[in-house]
Amino acid sequence: MDIFGILSLIGGLAFFLYGIQLMGSSIEKVSGGRLERLLEKPASSPVRAALLGAGVAGLLQSSAATTVMVVGFVNSGIMKLTQAAGIIIGANVGTTVTAWILSLCGLEGSSFWIRMCRPSAFAPVLAAVGVIWLFFVKNEKKKDAGLILVGFSIMLSGMGAMIQAMRPLGEVPGFQGMLLAFATPILGIIAGAVLTALLQSSTVSVGLLQALSVTGTVTYGAAIPIILGGNIGTCVFAMFSAAGASKNAKRAAVMHLYFNLIGAVVLLGVFYLLNSFLNFSFLMASASPVGIAAAHTLFNLITAVLILPFTGGLKKLACMTVRDGASVEPRPLQKVQIVDERFLGAPAFAIEQSRQAAIQMAKRARENLFEAMDLVREYSPEKIKRIGELESVVDRYEDELGSFLIKLGRKNLTEGDSHTLSILSHCIRDFERISDHAFNIMETVQRMHDNHVKFSDKAVRELEVLMRAVRDIADSAFEVFSSQDARLSQTIEPLEEVIDELKRELNRRHIRRLREGECTIELGFSLADITTSLERVADHCSNIAVCISQVKEDMYDTHEYLDTMKYEDDGFFRGQVSEIQEKYILP
C-alpha cells in the first residue's frame, strides 16, 4: 500500500465515521424524544427490556450510545437497575444490524440483482433523494429523514473506499502472518478492545474488520477474538459516562462490562474447548464480510440468551463491585439530581429529559401551593417546614434546569424540539413564581399565628371559594403543561377572569366589614396579602396556558392573543366566564 492508498483509507474511515454519526444524530432528531420515552417505560420482563434495547441500539447503530443513555436514566432515578440490565443485554444484539448492512459492500458476482444490492448501486440514489428532501422540501421531518439517507450513503461510501484501499494489502508479504497472530484468543481480544476503545464504536471496528476481510488474509480464527474484544472495548464509554455519577449509575456501567467480559470468556472457552476435540476447519478459512456479520450476531445473541435469565445475578455482581456506604439514608429533596449533562450530546434526548424534569418541578410547585392553602385552613408547623423545603427545591430546579436549557439552546434542534425548549424556558419561571407566592402565603399565616389573630369563620368560608378556584386552575395549568394540549389551555383564561372577580369581591366585602367594625386593619392587610398571592398564582397559570397556545400556533404576542380571545369571539368567552362563575359562588 502506497501513500495514496493510506490517504484513501483515512478518507474512507473519516466518511464512515461521519456517516454513522450523522445517521445516529438525525434519527435522534426524527424520534423527537420518543426513543427516550420508550426506554423510560418500565418493561414487564427482562425479555421485553432486551427487545427494547435491541430495537433502540439497532436504530442508533450503537450499543455504547444506548448504554450511555441507560446510565443517565439510572443516574437520574428514572430507570431501575433490573430494567437497565435487560436493555444493556439487548443493545449488544441490536448493534449487530449495521454489520449486516455493511456486508453488502463485499458482495461478489456479475448478475443484475447482485449488482443492484451493492451499495455502489443504491447509495447514490438514496443520497440524491436525501439531498432533494434536505434542500427542496420545507417539512422539517422530511429534512431530517433526508439527513438520515445522506448519512447512510456517506457511511456506505466510506466503507467502499476502505475496501478499495485495503485490497492491495493482501499482496503485501508478511501481512497475513501478522494477522494470524491475532488468532491467539488473548491477543485478538486485546486488539479488538483497544481498536474499539480508540474508534469509540464496536460498529466501526467490526466495519473495519469487514473491509479488511476483502484482502483474503483475515481468517475466522483471527476475526472471532477481535469481534469479542470489540464488545469489551465498547464498555469504555459507559464507564467514562458513569464517572462522578450515582452508585446505581456506576452499577449500570459495570453490568455492561461484566456482561461482555463473561460472554467473551465463556464463549471463547467453550468454543476452543470444542475445537480441541472437533478441530473446526473453518478457523483457517478466509473470513468474508457476511461471515463476520454472522459471527458478530451469533456470538452476541448466544451471550444474550445465556445471561438474560440471570439478570438478577448480574445486578448482584454489580452491587458487590460498587458497594453502598456503611449507612444508606434517603436523599433529601435538595439532593435529588435534576438534569444530567451527559445528555447534551444527544439533544433530542436532552429535550425529553428537560421536559420530565420540568414536570417534576411543576408537581412540586403545585404541591407547595396546595400545602400553603391548607395552612390557611389549619395552622401546622409541619406544613411550614414542608413549604420551606419545597420552595428551596423549586428554586434549585429553576437554576439548574434554566442553565441546562440555555446550553441546550445552542445545539442543533428540530423545529418541534425548539418549540418545546421555548415552552420549558418560559414556563419554569412561572412555576417558580407560583412556589414563591405559596411561600408568601405561608409567611402571612405564620405572622398571623405569631400575633395570635385569625380570620372570622365567614372570611374563611369566602377564602375557601377563592382557594378552590385557584386549586382548579393550578390543576388545569399543570395538565396543560404536561400534555402541551393547546385546546385544553383555552379553558384556563375564563377561570382566571373569574378568580380576578372573586378577589375584587372579597376585598369589597372586607371593606364593608371594616366599616361596620367587624374586622381589623391588621387582618385586612393579611387578607389582602393572601388574596393578592392567589390572584397572581392564577395569572401565572394563565401565562403557562398562553405560552402553550402561542408556541403551538407560532404566535408570540401575548396581548394580541388575549385581546382576540376576550373581545373578538362574539361573546363566547363571556359565556364561558358566566358558566364558570356558577361553580364559585361566594357565601
TILONU-838055 format. One record per residue (C-alpha): z, x, y. Coordinates in Angstrom, 2 decimals. Each point is the difference from the previous one (the first is absolute). Example, Ala and Ser with C-alpha at 12.3 -4.5 7.8 and 13.67 -1.06 7.14 Angstrom:
% TILONU-838055
[rec [7.80; 12.30; -4.50]],
[rec [-0.66; 1.37; 3.44]],
END
This chain:
% TILONU-838055
[rec [0.00; 0.00; 0.00]],
[rec [-1.10; 1.47; 3.36]],
[rec [1.43; -0.60; 3.47]],
[rec [-2.17; -3.07; 0.48]],
[rec [1.27; -1.49; -3.23]],
[rec [3.59; 0.55; 1.15]],
[rec [-0.79; -1.68; 3.33]],
[rec [-1.58; -2.95; -1.83]],
[rec [3.09; -0.28; -2.20]],
[rec [2.33; 0.03; 3.00]],
[rec [-2.14; -2.56; 1.82]],
[rec [-0.15; -2.25; -3.07]],
[rec [3.77; 0.19; -0.41]],
[rec [0.48; -0.84; 3.69]],
[rec [-2.27; -3.06; -0.30]],
[rec [1.77; -1.02; -3.21]],
[rec [3.46; 0.22; 1.56]],
[rec [-1.09; -1.80; 3.18]],
[rec [-1.73; -2.76; -1.98]],
[rec [3.14; -0.69; -2.03]],
[rec [2.17; 0.01; 3.15]],
[rec [-2.40; -2.30; 1.87]],
[rec [-0.21; -2.45; -2.90]],
[rec [3.78; -0.14; -0.42]],
[rec [0.74; -0.50; 3.70]],
[rec [-2.74; -2.64; 0.34]],
[rec [1.28; -1.92; -3.02]],
[rec [3.47; 0.04; 1.59]],
[rec [-1.46; -1.46; 3.21]],
[rec [-1.95; -2.68; -1.85]],
[rec [3.08; -0.97; -2.00]],
[rec [1.87; -0.68; 3.27]],
[rec [3.37; 0.69; -1.66]],
[rec [-0.75; -2.21; -3.02]],
[rec [0.28; 2.95; -2.40]],
[rec [3.45; 0.77; 1.40]],
[rec [1.09; -3.63; -0.30]],
[rec [-1.14; 0.06; -3.64]],
[rec [2.11; 3.08; -0.68]],
[rec [3.00; -1.51; 1.77]],
[rec [0.11; -3.07; -2.23]],
[rec [2.35; 0.52; -2.95]],
[rec [-1.88; 0.04; -3.32]],
[rec [1.38; -2.12; -2.81]],
[rec [-0.43; 2.77; -2.59]],
[rec [-0.75; 3.74; -0.21]],
[rec [-3.46; -0.84; -1.39]],
[rec [-0.88; -2.09; 3.06]],
[rec [1.35; 2.73; 2.28]],
[rec [-2.17; 2.55; -1.82]],
[rec [-3.10; -2.18; 0.33]],
[rec [0.74; -0.40; 3.70]],
[rec [0.37; 3.77; 0.42]],
[rec [-3.23; 0.60; -1.88]],
[rec [-1.90; -2.44; 2.19]],
[rec [1.28; 1.41; 3.30]],
[rec [-0.54; 3.64; -1.08]],
[rec [-3.50; -0.90; -1.22]],
[rec [-0.88; -1.47; 3.39]],
[rec [1.53; 2.87; 1.97]],
[rec [-1.34; 2.57; -2.52]],
[rec [3.31; 1.80; 0.11]],
[rec [3.15; -0.23; -2.09]],
[rec [1.65; 2.35; 2.52]],
[rec [-0.62; -2.41; 2.92]],
[rec [1.31; -2.92; -2.06]],
[rec [3.11; 1.95; -1.03]],
[rec [0.68; 1.10; 3.58]],
[rec [-0.10; -3.68; 1.03]],
[rec [2.38; -0.85; -2.83]],
[rec [2.40; 2.74; 1.16]],
[rec [-0.14; -1.51; 3.50]],
[rec [0.71; -3.51; -1.31]],
[rec [2.95; 1.21; -2.08]],
[rec [1.29; 1.98; 2.96]],
[rec [-0.16; -3.13; 2.18]],
[rec [1.78; -2.09; -2.64]],
[rec [-3.04; -2.26; -0.47]],
[rec [-0.61; 1.03; -3.62]],
[rec [2.37; 0.63; -2.91]],
[rec [-0.20; 3.09; -2.22]],
[rec [-0.88; -2.01; -3.12]],
[rec [-3.06; -1.50; 1.68]],
[rec [-0.90; 3.40; 1.48]],
[rec [-0.05; 1.53; -3.49]],
[rec [-2.55; -2.53; -1.25]],
[rec [-2.26; 0.43; 3.02]],
[rec [0.11; 3.82; -0.25]],
[rec [-0.98; -0.16; -3.68]],
[rec [-2.89; -2.34; 0.74]],
[rec [-1.19; 2.08; 2.96]],
[rec [-0.71; 2.95; -2.30]],
[rec [-2.40; -2.18; -2.00]],
[rec [-1.65; -1.59; 3.04]],
[rec [-0.88; 3.32; 1.58]],
[rec [-2.30; 0.85; -2.95]],
[rec [-2.57; -2.57; 1.18]],
[rec [-1.57; 2.46; 2.44]],
[rec [-0.71; 2.52; -2.77]],
[rec [-2.15; -2.59; -1.76]],
[rec [-1.99; -0.61; 3.19]],
[rec [-0.47; 3.74; 0.51]],
[rec [-1.15; 0.41; -3.59]],
[rec [-3.20; -1.77; 1.00]],
[rec [-0.97; 3.20; 1.84]],
[rec [-0.36; 1.78; -3.35]],
[rec [-2.35; -2.50; -1.64]],
[rec [-2.95; 1.68; -1.68]],
[rec [-3.31; -1.63; -0.87]],
[rec [-3.32; -1.00; 1.50]],
[rec [-0.06; -3.75; -0.70]],
[rec [-0.14; -2.39; 2.95]],
[rec [3.43; -1.57; -0.61]],
[rec [1.78; 3.33; -0.43]],
[rec [-1.58; 1.26; 3.22]],
[rec [1.06; -3.19; 1.79]],
[rec [3.61; 0.48; -1.15]],
[rec [0.16; 3.46; 1.53]],
[rec [1.75; 0.14; 3.39]],
[rec [-3.03; 1.79; 1.44]],
[rec [-1.88; -3.29; -0.42]],
[rec [2.50; -2.64; 1.15]],
[rec [2.26; 1.99; 2.37]],
[rec [-2.65; 0.15; 2.81]],
[rec [-0.46; -3.79; -0.27]],
[rec [3.77; -0.58; 0.31]],
[rec [0.15; 2.43; 2.92]],
[rec [-2.84; -1.85; 1.77]],
[rec [1.70; -3.39; -0.47]],
[rec [3.29; 1.47; 1.22]],
[rec [-1.57; 1.50; 3.11]],
[rec [-1.78; -3.30; 0.82]],
[rec [3.29; -1.92; -0.28]],
[rec [1.78; 2.68; 2.00]],
[rec [-2.38; 0.12; 2.95]],
[rec [-1.74; -3.37; 0.09]],
[rec [2.59; -2.55; -1.19]],
[rec [2.77; -1.20; 2.32]],
[rec [2.32; -1.30; -2.71]],
[rec [2.89; 2.50; -0.30]],
[rec [0.51; -0.59; -3.72]],
[rec [-3.66; 0.74; -0.72]],
[rec [0.25; 3.14; 2.13]],
[rec [2.93; 1.17; -2.12]],
[rec [-1.87; -0.95; -3.17]],
[rec [-2.88; 2.08; 1.36]],
[rec [2.37; 2.95; 0.33]],
[rec [1.00; -0.45; -3.65]],
[rec [-3.66; 0.17; -1.06]],
[rec [-0.64; 3.03; 2.20]],
[rec [3.11; 1.73; -1.35]],
[rec [-1.06; -0.79; -3.57]],
[rec [-3.45; 1.45; 0.64]],
[rec [1.41; 3.13; 1.65]],
[rec [2.34; 0.51; -2.97]],
[rec [-2.87; -0.25; -2.51]],
[rec [-2.24; 2.22; 2.13]],
[rec [2.76; 2.60; 0.14]],
[rec [0.35; -0.20; -3.78]],
[rec [-3.75; 0.49; -0.41]],
[rec [0.06; 3.01; 2.32]],
[rec [2.84; 1.59; -1.98]],
[rec [-1.86; -0.56; -3.27]],
[rec [-3.13; 1.67; 1.34]],
[rec [2.01; 2.91; 1.40]],
[rec [1.85; 0.56; -3.27]],
[rec [-2.97; -0.12; -2.40]],
[rec [-0.80; 3.73; 0.42]],
[rec [3.56; 0.91; -1.05]],
[rec [-0.95; -0.64; -3.62]],
[rec [-2.20; 3.07; 0.11]],
[rec [2.68; 2.30; 1.47]],
[rec [1.21; 2.52; -2.63]],
[rec [3.70; -0.34; -0.78]],
[rec [0.39; -3.38; 1.73]],
[rec [0.25; -1.87; -3.29]],
[rec [2.55; 2.51; -1.26]],
[rec [2.13; -0.62; 3.08]],
[rec [-0.05; -3.74; -0.60]],
[rec [0.90; 0.45; -3.66]],
[rec [3.29; 1.53; 1.17]],
[rec [0.97; -3.43; 1.30]],
[rec [-0.26; -1.36; -3.54]],
[rec [3.49; 1.45; -0.41]],
[rec [2.07; -3.16; 0.68]],
[rec [2.58; 1.60; 2.31]],
[rec [-2.59; 1.82; 2.14]],
[rec [-2.16; -3.14; 0.15]],
[rec [2.90; -2.18; 1.13]],
[rec [1.03; 2.53; 2.66]],
[rec [-3.59; 0.29; 1.26]],
[rec [-0.41; -3.78; 0.17]],
[rec [3.34; -0.48; 1.77]],
[rec [-0.67; 2.73; 2.58]],
[rec [-3.57; -1.18; 0.67]],
[rec [1.13; -3.61; 0.48]],
[rec [2.88; 1.03; 2.25]],
[rec [-2.39; 2.04; 2.18]],
[rec [-2.65; -2.73; 0.18]],
[rec [2.65; -2.73; 0.42]],
[rec [-1.67; -2.30; -2.51]],
[rec [-0.38; -0.15; -3.79]],
[rec [-3.18; -2.00; 0.62]],
[rec [-1.50; 2.99; 1.84]],
[rec [1.11; 2.53; -2.62]],
[rec [-1.47; -2.10; -2.83]],
[rec [-3.18; -0.45; 2.06]],
[rec [-0.27; 3.77; 0.40]],
[rec [0.50; 0.41; -3.75]],
[rec [-2.78; -2.52; -0.63]],
[rec [-2.30; 1.84; 2.37]],
[rec [0.80; 3.28; -1.73]],
[rec [-0.70; -1.54; -3.40]],
[rec [-3.74; -0.23; 0.74]],
[rec [-0.17; 3.79; -0.41]],
[rec [0.67; -0.51; -3.70]],
[rec [2.82; 2.54; 0.08]],
[rec [2.97; -2.42; 0.12]],
[rec [1.31; -0.86; -3.44]],
[rec [2.21; -2.97; -0.86]],
[rec [2.66; 2.52; -1.05]],
[rec [0.11; 1.28; 3.61]],
[rec [-0.53; -3.38; 1.72]],
[rec [2.84; -1.94; -1.70]],
[rec [2.90; 2.23; 1.16]],
[rec [-1.48; 0.19; 3.51]],
[rec [-0.17; -3.82; 0.15]],
[rec [3.62; -0.37; -1.10]],
[rec [1.06; 2.74; 2.41]],
[rec [-1.74; -1.91; 2.79]],
[rec [2.24; -2.99; -0.72]],
[rec [3.03; 2.23; 0.56]],
[rec [-1.45; 1.55; 3.18]],
[rec [-0.48; -3.42; 1.58]],
[rec [3.80; -0.48; -0.03]],
[rec [0.35; 2.59; 2.77]],
[rec [-0.91; -2.52; 2.71]],
[rec [2.58; -2.55; -1.10]],
[rec [2.67; 2.72; -0.21]],
[rec [-0.76; 1.14; 3.55]],
[rec [-0.07; -3.62; 1.17]],
[rec [3.49; -0.58; -1.42]],
[rec [1.49; 2.96; 1.86]],
[rec [2.66; -1.32; 2.36]],
[rec [-0.28; -3.52; -1.43]],
[rec [2.65; -2.09; -1.75]],
[rec [1.25; 0.81; -3.49]],
[rec [-2.01; -2.83; -1.53]],
[rec [-3.17; 1.25; 1.71]],
[rec [0.63; 3.47; -1.46]],
[rec [0.51; -1.64; -3.40]],
[rec [-3.36; -1.79; 0.28]],
[rec [-1.72; 3.35; 0.67]],
[rec [1.90; 1.63; -2.88]],
[rec [-1.09; -2.85; -2.33]],
[rec [-3.62; 0.80; 0.88]],
[rec [0.59; 3.67; -0.88]],
[rec [1.82; -0.76; -3.26]],
[rec [-2.67; -2.49; -1.08]],
[rec [-2.74; 2.60; 0.31]],
[rec [2.08; 2.87; -1.39]],
[rec [1.08; -1.99; -3.06]],
[rec [-3.54; -1.26; -0.50]],
[rec [-1.51; 3.49; 0.19]],
[rec [2.59; 1.61; -2.30]],
[rec [0.03; -2.78; -2.63]],
[rec [-3.76; -0.57; -0.11]],
[rec [-0.94; 3.66; -0.06]],
[rec [2.70; 0.70; -2.59]],
[rec [-1.20; -2.78; -2.30]],
[rec [-3.67; 0.79; 0.67]],
[rec [0.26; 3.70; -0.89]],
[rec [2.27; -0.74; -2.95]],
[rec [-2.70; -2.26; -1.42]],
[rec [-2.61; 2.62; 0.87]],
[rec [1.84; 2.55; -2.14]],
[rec [-0.57; -2.27; -3.01]],
[rec [-3.29; -1.71; 0.84]],
[rec [-1.67; 2.81; 1.96]],
[rec [-1.79; -2.10; 2.66]],
[rec [-3.47; 1.49; 0.28]],
[rec [-0.77; -1.69; 3.32]],
[rec [2.46; 2.24; 1.84]],
[rec [-2.61; 2.78; 0.12]],
[rec [-2.81; -2.39; 0.96]],
[rec [-1.27; -0.10; 3.58]],
[rec [1.62; -2.80; 2.00]],
[rec [-2.13; -2.47; 1.94]],
[rec [0.94; -1.97; 3.14]],
[rec [0.21; -3.17; -2.11]],
[rec [2.14; 1.76; -2.61]],
[rec [2.39; 1.28; 2.65]],
[rec [0.29; -3.50; 1.50]],
[rec [0.70; -1.40; -3.49]],
[rec [2.64; 2.66; -0.73]],
[rec [1.64; -0.60; 3.41]],
[rec [0.24; -3.74; -0.63]],
[rec [1.01; 0.30; -3.65]],
[rec [2.86; 2.43; 0.56]],
[rec [1.37; -1.92; 3.02]],
[rec [-0.29; -3.31; -1.84]],
[rec [1.78; 1.33; -3.10]],
[rec [2.77; 1.46; 2.17]],
[rec [0.41; -3.35; 1.78]],
[rec [0.16; -1.94; -3.27]],
[rec [2.56; 2.42; -1.45]],
[rec [2.33; 0.09; 3.03]],
[rec [-0.35; -3.55; 1.36]],
[rec [2.48; -1.51; -2.50]],
[rec [2.54; 2.60; 1.11]],
[rec [-0.10; -0.49; 3.77]],
[rec [3.74; -0.63; -0.10]],
[rec [0.51; 3.41; -1.58]],
[rec [-2.30; 1.58; 2.59]],
[rec [2.14; -1.56; 2.72]],
[rec [3.21; 1.29; -1.62]],
[rec [-1.48; 3.49; -0.26]],
[rec [-0.87; -0.07; 3.70]],
[rec [3.50; -1.24; 0.86]],
[rec [1.51; 2.83; -2.07]],
[rec [-2.12; 2.50; 1.93]],
[rec [0.70; -1.46; 3.44]],
[rec [3.64; -0.99; -0.26]],
[rec [2.08; -2.18; 2.28]],
[rec [2.86; 1.54; 1.93]],
[rec [3.62; -0.29; -1.05]],
[rec [0.31; -3.41; 1.64]],
[rec [-2.82; -2.33; 0.87]],
[rec [0.73; -2.43; 2.78]],
[rec [-2.40; -2.65; 1.27]],
[rec [-1.81; 1.10; 3.10]],
[rec [1.09; -1.79; 3.17]],
[rec [-2.61; -1.95; 1.93]],
[rec [-0.34; 2.81; 2.52]],
[rec [-1.13; 2.41; -2.77]],
[rec [-2.78; -2.15; -1.48]],
[rec [-3.39; 1.74; 0.17]],
[rec [-2.43; -1.92; 2.21]],
[rec [-3.37; 1.75; -0.25]],
[rec [-1.30; 2.94; -1.98]],
[rec [-2.36; 2.39; 1.80]],
[rec [-1.57; 0.93; -3.35]],
[rec [-2.15; -3.09; 0.48]],
[rec [-1.58; 1.17; 3.28]],
[rec [-2.66; 1.77; -2.07]],
[rec [-1.08; -3.40; -1.36]],
[rec [-0.18; -2.28; 3.09]],
[rec [-0.71; -3.23; -1.92]],
[rec [3.15; 0.51; -2.06]],
[rec [1.95; 1.09; 3.07]],
[rec [-0.93; -3.25; 1.76]],
[rec [1.30; -2.02; -2.94]],
[rec [3.21; 2.04; -0.14]],
[rec [0.46; -0.57; 3.75]],
[rec [-0.57; -3.73; -0.44]],
[rec [2.65; -0.16; -2.72]],
[rec [2.43; 2.02; 2.14]],
[rec [-0.64; -2.30; 2.98]],
[rec [0.71; -3.05; -2.18]],
[rec [3.33; 1.57; -1.02]],
[rec [0.75; 0.63; 3.67]],
[rec [-0.84; -3.62; 0.82]],
[rec [2.30; -1.24; -2.78]],
[rec [2.90; 2.00; 1.39]],
[rec [-0.65; -1.12; 3.58]],
[rec [-0.09; -3.63; -1.15]],
[rec [3.16; 0.49; -2.05]],
[rec [1.73; 1.50; 3.03]],
[rec [-0.98; -2.99; 2.12]],
[rec [1.32; -2.46; -2.59]],
[rec [3.27; 1.95; -0.33]],
[rec [0.43; -0.15; 3.78]],
[rec [-0.61; -3.76; 0.12]],
[rec [2.48; -0.52; -2.85]],
[rec [2.48; 1.99; 2.07]],
[rec [-0.33; -2.56; 2.81]],
[rec [1.17; -2.67; -2.43]],
[rec [2.84; 2.03; -1.50]],
[rec [1.34; 3.39; 1.07]],
[rec [0.10; 2.64; -2.76]],
[rec [0.86; 3.74; 0.28]],
[rec [-2.19; 0.65; -3.07]],
[rec [-3.01; -1.54; 1.74]],
[rec [0.71; 2.06; 3.12]],
[rec [-0.20; 3.17; -2.09]],
[rec [-3.07; -1.18; -1.90]],
[rec [-1.89; -0.82; 3.21]],
[rec [0.70; 3.48; 1.36]],
[rec [-1.25; 1.62; -3.19]],
[rec [-3.16; -2.10; -0.08]],
[rec [-0.72; 0.77; 3.65]],
[rec [0.18; 3.75; -0.74]],
[rec [-2.34; -0.40; -2.98]],
[rec [-2.56; -2.02; 1.97]],
[rec [0.05; 2.58; 2.80]],
[rec [-0.64; 2.73; -2.56]],
[rec [-2.87; -2.01; -1.46]],
[rec [-1.63; -0.24; 3.42]],
[rec [0.39; 3.73; 0.68]],
[rec [-1.26; 1.28; -3.36]],
[rec [-2.61; -2.65; -0.67]],
[rec [-1.28; 0.18; 3.58]],
[rec [-0.45; 3.79; -0.26]],
[rec [-1.71; -0.39; -3.37]],
[rec [-2.42; -2.60; 1.40]],
[rec [-0.92; 2.31; 2.89]],
[rec [-0.92; 2.75; -2.49]],
[rec [-1.84; -2.52; -2.14]],
[rec [-2.00; -1.17; 3.02]],
[rec [-1.62; 3.44; 0.18]],
[rec [-1.50; -0.46; -3.47]],
[rec [-3.39; -1.45; -0.88]],
[rec [0.76; -3.69; -0.64]],
[rec [-2.10; -2.99; -0.93]],
[rec [-0.28; -2.88; 2.46]],
[rec [2.41; -2.06; -2.10]],
[rec [2.54; 2.82; -0.20]],
[rec [-0.32; 0.56; 3.76]],
[rec [0.84; -3.69; 0.54]],
[rec [3.02; 0.29; -2.28]],
[rec [1.14; 3.15; 1.83]],
[rec [-0.28; -1.81; 3.34]],
[rec [2.02; -2.96; -1.30]],
[rec [2.73; 2.25; -1.41]],
[rec [0.24; 2.11; 3.17]],
[rec [0.48; -3.07; 2.19]],
[rec [2.20; -2.08; -2.28]],
[rec [2.60; 2.60; -0.95]],
[rec [0.99; 0.15; 3.69]],
[rec [0.55; -3.75; 0.02]],
[rec [2.11; 0.11; -3.17]],
[rec [2.08; 2.81; 1.48]],
[rec [0.60; -2.11; 3.12]],
[rec [0.98; -3.00; -2.17]],
[rec [2.66; 2.18; -1.60]],
[rec [1.11; 1.16; 3.46]],
[rec [0.52; -3.63; 1.10]],
[rec [1.98; -0.64; -3.19]],
[rec [2.22; 2.92; 0.97]],
[rec [0.35; -1.45; 3.53]],
[rec [1.13; -3.34; -1.47]],
[rec [2.55; 1.86; -2.14]],
[rec [1.36; 1.80; 3.09]],
[rec [0.38; -3.31; 1.84]],
[rec [1.88; -1.58; -2.91]],
[rec [2.17; 3.11; -0.33]],
[rec [0.87; -0.18; 3.70]],
[rec [0.92; -3.69; -0.30]],
[rec [2.20; 0.75; -3.00]],
[rec [1.76; 2.85; 1.81]],
[rec [0.64; -2.30; 3.01]],
[rec [1.22; -2.83; -2.27]],
[rec [-2.54; -2.53; 1.27]],
[rec [-2.42; -2.17; -1.93]],
[rec [-2.59; -2.72; 0.57]],
[rec [0.87; -3.67; -0.22]],
[rec [-1.04; -1.89; -3.12]],
[rec [-2.71; -1.77; 2.00]],
[rec [-1.45; 3.29; 1.28]],
[rec [0.00; 1.41; -3.52]],
[rec [-1.89; -3.06; -1.33]],
[rec [-2.60; 0.43; 2.76]],
[rec [-0.32; 3.70; -0.77]],
[rec [-0.46; -0.90; -3.69]],
[rec [-3.20; -1.87; 0.85]],
[rec [-1.39; 2.93; 2.00]],
[rec [0.96; 2.50; -2.71]],
[rec [-1.63; -2.16; -2.67]],
[rec [-3.24; 0.06; 1.98]],
[rec [0.27; 3.78; 0.47]],
[rec [0.69; 0.46; -3.72]],
[rec [-3.15; -2.00; -0.80]],
[rec [-2.19; 1.93; 2.43]],
[rec [1.33; 3.31; -1.34]],
[rec [-0.81; -1.08; -3.56]],
[rec [-3.50; -1.05; 1.08]],
[rec [-0.60; 3.24; 1.89]],
[rec [1.07; 2.04; -3.03]],
[rec [-2.31; -2.03; -2.25]],
[rec [-2.91; 0.42; 2.44]],
[rec [0.61; 3.75; 0.22]],
[rec [0.36; 0.62; -3.74]],
[rec [-3.07; -2.10; -0.90]],
[rec [-1.96; 0.73; 3.23]],
[rec [-1.11; -3.64; -0.06]],
[rec [-1.63; -0.73; 3.37]],
[rec [-0.09; -3.76; -0.66]],
[rec [3.73; -0.16; -0.71]],
[rec [0.68; 1.94; 3.20]],
[rec [-1.27; -2.95; 2.06]],
[rec [3.04; -2.06; -1.02]],
[rec [2.41; 2.38; 1.74]],
[rec [-0.94; -0.44; 3.66]],
[rec [0.83; -3.74; 0.14]],
[rec [3.45; 0.73; -1.50]],
[rec [0.52; 2.78; 2.56]],
[rec [-0.72; -2.57; 2.74]],
[rec [2.61; -2.35; -1.49]],
[rec [2.58; 2.81; -0.10]],
[rec [-0.62; 0.75; 3.69]],
[rec [0.66; -3.64; 0.82]],
[rec [3.13; -0.08; -2.18]],
[rec [1.35; 3.04; 1.82]],
[rec [-0.64; -1.59; 3.40]],
[rec [1.70; -3.24; -1.10]],
[rec [3.05; 1.88; -1.31]],
[rec [0.36; 1.73; 3.37]],
[rec [-0.27; -3.34; 1.84]],
[rec [2.70; -1.52; -2.22]],
[rec [2.26; 3.00; 0.59]],
[rec [-0.37; -0.34; 3.78]],
[rec [0.89; -3.70; -0.28]],
[rec [3.12; 0.79; -2.06]],
[rec [0.93; 2.72; 2.48]],
[rec [-0.17; -2.49; 2.88]],
[rec [2.12; -2.43; -1.96]],
[rec [2.60; 2.68; -0.74]],
[rec [-0.65; -0.06; -3.74]],
[rec [-1.06; 3.66; -0.19]],
[rec [0.75; 3.37; 1.61]],
[rec [-2.25; 2.48; 1.78]],
[rec [0.92; 2.68; -2.55]],
[rec [-1.17; -2.16; -2.90]],
[rec [-3.10; -0.84; 2.02]],
[rec [-0.93; 3.68; 0.20]],
[rec [0.49; 0.37; -3.75]],
[rec [-2.10; -3.09; -0.71]],
[rec [-2.75; 1.27; 2.30]],
[rec [0.03; 3.39; -1.74]],
[rec [-0.37; -1.58; -3.43]],
[rec [-2.66; -2.55; 0.94]],
[rec [-2.00; 2.65; 1.89]],
[rec [0.09; 2.29; -3.03]],
[rec [-1.13; -2.85; -2.26]],
[rec [-2.81; -0.92; 2.39]],
[rec [-1.19; 3.61; 0.09]],
[rec [0.05; 0.14; -3.79]],
[rec [-2.38; -2.95; 0.04]],
[rec [-2.18; 1.84; 2.54]],
[rec [-0.27; 2.98; -2.34]],
[rec [-0.86; -2.32; -2.89]],
[rec [-2.75; -1.39; 2.21]],
[rec [-1.21; 3.55; 0.74]],
[rec [-0.27; 0.70; -3.75]],
[rec [-2.02; -3.17; -0.59]],
[rec [-2.29; 0.69; 2.95]],
[rec [-0.54; 3.59; -1.17]],
[rec [-1.06; -1.16; -3.48]],
[rec [-2.40; -2.57; 1.46]],
[rec [-1.49; 2.32; 2.60]],
[rec [-0.61; 2.94; -2.30]],
[rec [-1.52; -2.24; -2.66]],
[rec [-2.33; -1.51; 2.62]],
[rec [-0.64; 3.32; 1.82]],
[rec [1.64; -1.38; 3.17]],
[rec [2.36; 2.07; 2.10]],
[rec [0.87; -2.17; 3.01]],
[rec [3.31; -1.72; -0.72]],
[rec [0.08; -2.13; 3.16]],
[rec [-3.52; -1.29; -0.55]],
[rec [0.80; -0.80; -3.63]],
[rec [3.17; -1.97; 0.91]],
[rec [-1.70; -1.79; 2.87]],
[rec [-2.81; -1.07; -2.32]],
[rec [2.51; -1.24; -2.57]],
[rec [2.19; -1.92; 2.44]],
[rec [-2.40; -1.41; 2.58]],
[rec [-3.48; -0.15; -1.54]],
[rec [0.64; -1.83; -3.25]],
[rec [-0.34; -3.61; 1.20]],
[rec [3.71; -0.71; -0.42]],
[rec [0.28; 1.24; -3.59]],
[rec [2.59; 2.63; 0.93]],
[rec [2.15; -2.50; 1.93]],
[rec [-0.20; -2.32; -2.99]],
[rec [1.33; 2.74; -2.25]],
[rec [2.84; 0.67; 2.46]],
[rec [0.96; -3.68; 0.08]],
[rec [-0.02; -0.20; -3.79]],
[rec [2.24; 3.08; -0.33]],
[rec [2.42; -1.26; 2.67]],
[rec [0.89; -2.89; -2.31]],
[rec [1.49; 2.52; -2.46]],
[rec [2.33; 1.63; 2.53]],
[rec [1.78; -2.72; 1.97]],
[rec [3.19; 1.06; 1.75]],
[rec [3.13; -2.09; -0.75]],
END
